[in-house]
Amino acid sequence: MLDELIAHAREDAPNECCGVIAVADARATAAYRTTNLKASPLAFEVDGRELLRVSATIEDAGWELGAIYHSHTRTAPYPSQTDINFAANWPGVEWVIVGLAGERPEVRSYAIDGGRVSEVALEIVQEELAP
């Protein structure tokens, strides 16, 4: 799934990409791309109708919206003040940021609560393929 997020960030560059991640039992199950209405390298805005549609798909699958992701094309993958302000409307949702500023993409996740930012470790699980 990290490869999907990085591919999305690269495809939308130089603008920020955005999307949501579904979870079940505290584990990411699917990533859904959304359109950045701002089409900007400095900010993102998800279309409310698109977010409702994706949220319904997630709920129909029995999952929850667990994270919102976006990219930082020019800076490190750390929440900006704009991200922190926006997070106030999404309590309990993690913020995954794909950073493209360095030599290699870097993906980090954060909990943002009451303006406080704390990094959440990303645990990468390799799925076993059926024979």
N, C-alpha and C positions, 0 to 999 in steps of 0.2 A: 504494500500500500504506500510506503514511503516513496517508492519509485514512481507511483502514479502522481503523488503530490509534486514531486520534483519535476516530472514531465510537464504537468500543468503549469507550474511556475515558469519553466523555460519557454513553453509555447506562448504564454501571454506576455512575456517580457518584451519590451521594457516596462509594460504596465504590471501592476500587482494583479495576481490571480486571487480567487476566493472560492470557498466551497464549505461543505459540512462533512463531518464524519459521524457515522452511526456507530453505536456501541450496543453490546449485549453482554451482560455479566462483566462489566468494566473492561471489556476487550473490544477494540475496533473491529467492525465487521464490514464496513463499506465506506467508500469516499464518493461524494457527489459533487461534481463541479457545478458552480453557479457563475453567472455573469457579473462582472464588475461594472456596474452602471457608470462609475466615474471614469473608467478607462484611463486611469492615471498611474504614473509610476510612484506616486506619493500617497495614494489612498485607495480604499475600496468601499463599495456600497453594494450590498446584495439586494436584488429586486425582491420586494416583499411577497409578490405573487409566486415567484419562483421558489422562494423559501417555504411558503405554505405548501406548495406542490411536493417539494422534496420531503418536508416534514411528514406529510400524509403517507408518502411511500415508505418512509422509515417506520412510522407507527404501524402501517399495514403489515410490515414484516415482523412486527413484535419487538422492534429495537427502539432505542432512544437516540435523540440528538445529543451526542457526547462532546463534540468539539466543533469549533469554527476554525477553518484554516485560511491563511492568506500568505502572500509572499512579500518579502522586502527585497527589492531588486538592487538597492544601492547601499543598504545598511545591514548591520548584523541582525540576526533573527531574535530581537528583543522587542517587547511591546513598546510602541511609541505612546506618547501621551494621548493621542487620538484613539489608539487601540484600548488604552486603559479606560478612557471616558466611555467608549462604546461598550466595553465589557460590563458596565454597570447595568445595562439592560438585559444581560444574559447570565444571571447568577447560576453557579454550578456547572457552567460549560467551560471546558478547557479551550485554550487558544494555541493552536499549532501554527508556527511561523516557519516558512521556508526561506532561508537566506541565500541569495545569489551573489552577494557582493564579493565573496572570497573566491579563491581558486577552485574550490569544490563547494557544491551546495551543502548547506547545514540546516538541519531540521530540529527545532526545539519546541517544547510544549510548556505552557504556563497556566497556572490558576491565578485569576485576578479577582480579588474580593475586597470591596471597599477601597479600591485604589491601590491595594497592596499586591505586588507581583511576586509570585514564588514559582520557581521552575519545577516542573513535574517530569520525572524521569520517563523517557520513552523506552519501553521494553519491546524489543524486536523478537518476535517468535517466528521461527521457520516452520512452515507447515509441511508435514509429511505428505508426499504425493502417493496416492493409491497405486499399487502395482498394475 
